[in-house]
Amino acid sequence: MKKKTITIIIVAAIVLLILIGGTLFSFKEFAVINPFSSGLGVAKILWSDTEYTIVQEKPYKVIIAQPNDSEKSANDLLDEYMLERGYYEKDRMGSMITYTNGSDEEMVQFRVNKYYSVWEWV
Protein backbone atom coordinates (compact mmCIF):
# COMPACT_ATOMS: atom_id res chain seq x y z
CA MET A 1 0.00 0.00 0.00
CA LYS A 2 2.77 2.42 0.88
CA LYS A 3 4.68 1.60 -2.32
CA LYS A 4 1.59 2.31 -4.43
CA THR A 5 1.09 5.73 -2.82
CA ILE A 6 4.73 6.71 -3.40
CA THR A 7 4.48 5.62 -7.06
CA ILE A 8 1.33 7.71 -7.57
CA ILE A 9 2.99 10.76 -6.00
CA ILE A 10 6.12 10.35 -8.16
CA VAL A 11 4.09 9.96 -11.36
CA ALA A 12 1.94 12.99 -10.47
CA ALA A 13 5.07 15.06 -9.79
CA ILE A 14 6.62 14.04 -13.12
CA VAL A 15 3.43 14.90 -15.04
CA LEU A 16 3.23 18.24 -13.24
CA LEU A 17 6.87 19.04 -14.07
CA ILE A 18 6.30 18.14 -17.74
CA LEU A 19 3.21 20.39 -17.91
CA ILE A 20 5.01 23.29 -16.22
CA GLY A 21 8.03 22.84 -18.51
CA GLY A 22 5.80 22.71 -21.59
CA THR A 23 3.96 25.84 -20.51
CA LEU A 24 7.20 27.74 -19.89
CA PHE A 25 8.65 26.64 -23.24
CA SER A 26 5.43 27.54 -25.08
CA PHE A 27 5.33 30.97 -23.47
CA LYS A 28 9.01 31.67 -24.14
CA GLU A 29 9.01 30.43 -27.75
CA PHE A 30 5.52 31.39 -28.97
CA ALA A 31 4.12 33.83 -26.34
CA VAL A 32 1.27 31.34 -25.83
CA ILE A 33 0.55 29.94 -22.36
CA ASN A 34 -1.34 26.87 -23.63
CA PRO A 35 1.32 24.29 -24.59
CA PHE A 36 -1.24 22.05 -26.30
CA SER A 37 -2.33 24.82 -28.69
CA SER A 38 1.23 25.73 -29.68
CA GLY A 39 2.26 22.06 -29.88
CA LEU A 40 -0.61 21.20 -32.21
CA GLY A 41 0.14 24.31 -34.28
CA VAL A 42 3.78 23.32 -34.75
CA ALA A 43 2.74 19.75 -35.60
CA LYS A 44 0.36 21.04 -38.30
CA ILE A 45 3.12 23.18 -39.80
CA LEU A 46 5.78 20.48 -39.69
CA TRP A 47 3.76 17.47 -40.86
CA SER A 48 1.07 18.82 -43.16
CA ASP A 49 0.70 21.20 -46.09
CA THR A 50 -0.91 23.87 -43.91
CA GLU A 51 0.63 27.28 -44.64
CA TYR A 52 -0.32 28.82 -41.29
CA THR A 53 -2.44 28.12 -38.23
CA ILE A 54 -3.84 30.43 -35.56
CA VAL A 55 -2.75 29.19 -32.13
CA GLN A 56 -4.14 32.06 -30.04
CA GLU A 57 -6.79 34.73 -30.63
CA LYS A 58 -6.98 36.51 -27.28
CA PRO A 59 -5.55 38.54 -25.57
CA TYR A 60 -3.55 38.96 -28.79
CA LYS A 61 -3.32 36.91 -31.95
CA VAL A 62 -0.44 34.48 -32.52
CA ILE A 63 -0.03 32.55 -35.78
CA ILE A 64 2.52 29.85 -36.55
CA ALA A 65 3.36 29.58 -40.26
CA GLN A 66 5.58 27.71 -42.69
CA PRO A 67 9.18 28.95 -42.85
CA ASN A 68 10.86 29.95 -46.08
CA ASP A 69 10.41 27.44 -48.91
CA SER A 70 11.14 27.40 -52.61
CA GLU A 71 7.87 29.08 -53.67
CA LYS A 72 7.46 31.93 -51.18
CA SER A 73 9.02 33.19 -48.00
CA ALA A 74 7.37 33.42 -44.59
CA ASN A 75 7.26 37.19 -45.02
CA ASP A 76 5.37 36.76 -48.32
CA LEU A 77 2.84 34.54 -46.48
CA LEU A 78 2.34 37.23 -43.84
CA ASP A 79 1.90 39.92 -46.50
CA GLU A 80 -0.68 37.75 -48.33
CA TYR A 81 -2.55 37.08 -45.07
CA MET A 82 -2.70 40.78 -44.26
CA LEU A 83 -3.74 41.72 -47.84
CA GLU A 84 -6.64 39.23 -47.58
CA ARG A 85 -7.73 41.17 -44.48
CA GLY A 86 -7.38 44.50 -46.31
CA TYR A 87 -4.10 45.66 -44.77
CA TYR A 88 -0.87 46.65 -46.50
CA GLU A 89 2.61 47.21 -45.10
CA LYS A 90 3.17 50.75 -43.85
CA ASP A 91 6.43 50.54 -41.94
CA ARG A 92 9.09 48.06 -40.90
CA MET A 93 11.44 48.49 -37.96
CA GLY A 94 13.55 45.39 -37.37
CA SER A 95 11.20 42.49 -36.74
CA MET A 96 8.19 44.76 -36.08
CA ILE A 97 5.98 45.32 -39.12
CA THR A 98 3.17 47.88 -39.10
CA TYR A 99 0.21 47.24 -41.40
CA THR A 100 -2.60 49.67 -42.13
CA ASN A 101 -5.89 49.68 -44.00
CA GLY A 102 -6.09 53.47 -44.11
CA SER A 103 -7.82 53.99 -40.77
CA ASP A 104 -6.61 51.17 -38.49
CA GLU A 105 -3.10 49.92 -37.82
CA GLU A 106 -1.90 46.51 -36.68
CA MET A 107 1.63 45.80 -35.48
CA VAL A 108 3.05 42.31 -36.00
CA GLN A 109 6.23 40.93 -34.47
CA PHE A 110 7.71 38.62 -37.13
CA ARG A 111 10.18 35.78 -36.34
CA VAL A 112 11.31 32.89 -38.51
CA ASN A 113 13.65 29.95 -38.05
CA LYS A 114 14.36 26.71 -39.92
CA TYR A 115 11.14 24.98 -38.79
CA TYR A 116 8.42 27.62 -38.44
CA SER A 117 7.59 31.31 -38.47
CA VAL A 118 5.80 33.10 -35.62
CA TRP A 119 3.57 36.13 -36.20
CA GLU A 120 2.65 37.84 -32.96
CA TRP A 121 0.26 40.81 -32.88
CA VAL A 122 1.33 43.48 -30.42
C-alpha positions as CSV (number, residue, x, y, z in Angstrom):
1,M,0.0,0.0,0.0
2,K,2.8,2.4,0.9
3,K,4.7,1.6,-2.3
4,K,1.6,2.3,-4.4
5,T,1.1,5.7,-2.8
6,I,4.7,6.7,-3.4
7,T,4.5,5.6,-7.1
8,I,1.3,7.7,-7.6
9,I,3.0,10.8,-6.0
10,I,6.1,10.4,-8.2
11,V,4.1,10.0,-11.4
12,A,1.9,13.0,-10.5
13,A,5.1,15.1,-9.8
14,I,6.6,14.0,-13.1
15,V,3.4,14.9,-15.0
16,L,3.2,18.2,-13.2
17,L,6.9,19.0,-14.1
18,I,6.3,18.1,-17.7
19,L,3.2,20.4,-17.9
20,I,5.0,23.3,-16.2
21,G,8.0,22.8,-18.5
22,G,5.8,22.7,-21.6
23,T,4.0,25.8,-20.5
24,L,7.2,27.7,-19.9
25,F,8.6,26.6,-23.2
26,S,5.4,27.5,-25.1
27,F,5.3,31.0,-23.5
28,K,9.0,31.7,-24.1
29,E,9.0,30.4,-27.8
30,F,5.5,31.4,-29.0
31,A,4.1,33.8,-26.3
32,V,1.3,31.3,-25.8
33,I,0.5,29.9,-22.4
34,N,-1.3,26.9,-23.6
35,P,1.3,24.3,-24.6
36,F,-1.2,22.1,-26.3
37,S,-2.3,24.8,-28.7
38,S,1.2,25.7,-29.7
39,G,2.3,22.1,-29.9
40,L,-0.6,21.2,-32.2
41,G,0.1,24.3,-34.3
42,V,3.8,23.3,-34.7
43,A,2.7,19.7,-35.6
44,K,0.4,21.0,-38.3
45,I,3.1,23.2,-39.8
46,L,5.8,20.5,-39.7
47,W,3.8,17.5,-40.9
48,S,1.1,18.8,-43.2
49,D,0.7,21.2,-46.1
50,T,-0.9,23.9,-43.9
51,E,0.6,27.3,-44.6
52,Y,-0.3,28.8,-41.3
53,T,-2.4,28.1,-38.2
54,I,-3.8,30.4,-35.6
55,V,-2.7,29.2,-32.1
56,Q,-4.1,32.1,-30.0
57,E,-6.8,34.7,-30.6
58,K,-7.0,36.5,-27.3
59,P,-5.6,38.5,-25.6
60,Y,-3.5,39.0,-28.8
61,K,-3.3,36.9,-32.0
62,V,-0.4,34.5,-32.5
63,I,0.0,32.6,-35.8
64,I,2.5,29.8,-36.5
65,A,3.4,29.6,-40.3
66,Q,5.6,27.7,-42.7
67,P,9.2,29.0,-42.8
68,N,10.9,30.0,-46.1
69,D,10.4,27.4,-48.9
70,S,11.1,27.4,-52.6
71,E,7.9,29.1,-53.7
72,K,7.5,31.9,-51.2
73,S,9.0,33.2,-48.0
74,A,7.4,33.4,-44.6
75,N,7.3,37.2,-45.0
76,D,5.4,36.8,-48.3
77,L,2.8,34.5,-46.5
78,L,2.3,37.2,-43.8
79,D,1.9,39.9,-46.5
80,E,-0.7,37.7,-48.3
81,Y,-2.5,37.1,-45.1
82,M,-2.7,40.8,-44.3
83,L,-3.7,41.7,-47.8
84,E,-6.6,39.2,-47.6
85,R,-7.7,41.2,-44.5
86,G,-7.4,44.5,-46.3
87,Y,-4.1,45.7,-44.8
88,Y,-0.9,46.6,-46.5
89,E,2.6,47.2,-45.1
90,K,3.2,50.8,-43.9
91,D,6.4,50.5,-41.9
92,R,9.1,48.1,-40.9
93,M,11.4,48.5,-38.0
94,G,13.5,45.4,-37.4
95,S,11.2,42.5,-36.7
96,M,8.2,44.8,-36.1
97,I,6.0,45.3,-39.1
98,T,3.2,47.9,-39.1
99,Y,0.2,47.2,-41.4
100,T,-2.6,49.7,-42.1
101,N,-5.9,49.7,-44.0
102,G,-6.1,53.5,-44.1
103,S,-7.8,54.0,-40.8
104,D,-6.6,51.2,-38.5
105,E,-3.1,49.9,-37.8
106,E,-1.9,46.5,-36.7
107,M,1.6,45.8,-35.5
108,V,3.1,42.3,-36.0
109,Q,6.2,40.9,-34.5
110,F,7.7,38.6,-37.1
111,R,10.2,35.8,-36.3
112,V,11.3,32.9,-38.5
113,N,13.7,29.9,-38.1
114,K,14.4,26.7,-39.9
115,Y,11.1,25.0,-38.8
116,Y,8.4,27.6,-38.4
117,S,7.6,31.3,-38.5
118,V,5.8,33.1,-35.6
119,W,3.6,36.1,-36.2
120,E,2.6,37.8,-33.0
121,W,0.3,40.8,-32.9
122,V,1.3,43.5,-30.4
